[in-house]
């Protein structure tokens, strides 16, 4: 892999256009399948970190970014958003949700 591909970060599809509209020319390339999946995983970590640092005003926007990456990862795995929601619902039915704020501290 050449050095230019070792750096940079995955960005949303319209970012190059937005950069051009701002008067600059972006330097971009299209990741292959393996790099794309790795960069999506990196992006998920980045977006989660931004969410964790956000105040209550910015948190919804950051959470939406996390969700966007989760949807892209699901699509990369061949899972539609509706299928992902079905998996989530099945797990919620089997193991519950987080609505009751239960904190486990161990067993006796």
Secondary structure, 3 states (H helix, E strand, C coil): CCHHHHCCCCCCCCHHHHHHHCCCCCCCCCCCHHHHHHHHHHHHHHHHHHHHHCCHHHHHHHHHHHHHHHHHHHHHCCCCHHHHHHHHHHHHHHHCCCCCCCCCCCCC
